[in-house]
Amino acid sequence: MSQSVVLVGIGNIMFCDDGLGIYAAEYIKQNFKKPPNLEIVDGGGLGFTLMTYYQEYDKVFILSTTSEGKNGEVFHFSKEELIEQGATRQSANEVEVVQMLEICSILDEDMAHVEIIAMHPEDIMPVEANLTDSVKENFPALIDKTVEVLQKHQIILEPKKDAKKLDEILKEYANPTQKVHVPSTKG
């Protein structure tokens, strides 16, 4: 039986490196063939909605920022490890993820298996839809770690032939367009 799996990128793209989880999820969506049981979600600032993923999926993998380490350093945490960090968690993303984990742990015994793949951001203060140079430089390590973690759970991401560059994805987010279908007037 195939398990339902979701990869959720969280953060806020309007605050520079804070959006790196969202960019990573989109990068994976556009550059890898995904198995049918994997959903990839732009989680933005989900808040309490994050709980529904913990309750509705068998496995949840979160891409985010962490206050651990140095700029651009990549980490992999189990839900238990993240909860144990306690007072050391400092970023809004960490607090949001942990609070929802703690609430779901109390409310639901059948909560999903949850893991977090995160990078230490350089700067989350500027109002800018972009990533800093140190995060861009280490972005491949975040993608590699995500692919590796998923593979350990028998979720294989096959690279597509036509890879989209990170800068293209950043540009799309910074300059969104709405595609409108205009019906033909020909009868």
N, C-alpha and C positions, 0 to 999 in steps of 0.2 A: 504494500500500500504506500502510495506516494504521500509524503508529508507536505503540508502547506507552509511555504516559507516566504518571508518578506524581508527585503533589504530597504531600510528607511534612512534617508539622508536628512539630518535635522540641522537647524541653525537659521541664521538670518542673513541672506545675501546682501542686504543693505549695509552691513557692518563688516566689510572686508573679509578677513579670514574666518569670521564666525559662520559664514556660509559654506565652508569647505566640505561639510558632509553632504549638502545638497548638490554641490558641483561633482563630488565623487560619485554619487548615485546616478546623476545624469550622464557622467562620463562612461560609467559601466553600461548603462542602458543603451547608449549610442554606439559603443565600441565592442560589445560582446553579444554573442548569441546566448540567450538565456533559456534554461530549461522551462517547460510548461508549468511546473509547480512553483516557480519563483516569480514574485511580484516585486517590482522596484518602484519605490514611492518617494516623491519629493515631500518630505514631512514638514518642512518649514518650521514654524513654531507651533507644533501640534498641541502642546499643553496636555490637558486631560484626555484629549482624543488619542494620545499615545497608548493609553490603557486598553483601548479596543484592540489594538494590534497584539498586545500581550495576551489578550483573552481569545482572540479569534484565529490565531495562527499557531502552528506547532512550533515553529522556530522563527525568531525575530533577530535580525542583525542590524545594528544601528551604526551609522557613520556619523561622526561628530567631532567636536573639539574636546580637548582635555587640558586641565591645568597642570598635569604631570609633565615633567621633563623640560627639554629645551626646544626652542623654535624649530619646527619641522620634524620633530621626533614622533615616531608612530608607535602606538600602543594597542594592545589587545586585552580586553578585560572580560571576565565572566560577570554575570549579574551580581554574584556573591562578592567578587573582588571590588566591584564598583560601590556596592552598598557598604562594604567594610571600610572604605576610604573615609567615611564619616565626615568629620570637620575639614578634611583636606580638600574636599571638592569645592571649587570656587567659581567655576563658570556657570552661567545661567543654563547652558545646555546640560551640564552634569547634574545640577540640582533638579532640573525638570525630569530627566531620565530616572534618577534615583528616587525621587518622590513618587513617580508613577509605579516603579518597581516595588517600593515599600507598600503602597496602597494595595496593589494587586496581590502581593504575597499574603497579605492579611485577608483579603476578600475571596481569593480564588485559588484553590489547591491545584487546579489544572492549568496553571499559567504556562505560557510558552517557555521554551528554552530561549534565553536571551543572551546575546554577546554584543560587545561594543568594540568597534574598531575606530580609533581616534588619533588625531594628530594635535600636537601642541601648536597653537596659532602664534604668529608673531604679533599681530595687531588686530584687535576686534573693535577698535574705537572709531576709525574714520568712516564717515558715511560715504561708502564707495562700493559699487558692485564689482569687485575684483579680488584678487589674492595677492599677498605680498610675495616678493621674490623668493624668500626662504621657503615659503609654503609651496610655491610653484615648483621650485627645484626639487623638493621632497615629495611632491604629489605622486610620482610613480611608485614610491615606496608604500604609500597609503593604498593605492590600487592593487599592488602586488600582495600586500598583507590581506586585503579583502578577498582576493581570488584564492589565496592560500587557506584562509579560514573557511570559506565556503566549500572548498575542495575537501577539507577534512570531514565535512558533513555530507559528502557525496553530491554536492551541488557544483557541477562543472560549468564554468563560463568559458566558452570558446571564443577567441578573438575573431572579430569580423575582418575581412580583407581591407575594407575602406575605413581606416581609423580616422576619427575626428580628433583634431588637436584640442588640448585644454583651452587654449586661447580662443578658439572658435566657440566653444561652449560658454566661456565667460562673456564673450561679446554678445551671444544670443540672450543671455540673462540680463545683461546691462542695457540691451536695446530690444526689448520684446516687441513683437509685431503680432497682430491678430489677422489671421487669414480668414477672409470673409468669402463665402460662396455666394455669387450673384447668379440667380436663376436666369436662364436664357429667355429672351422675349420671343424667340422663334416658336411658332405654334406647331 
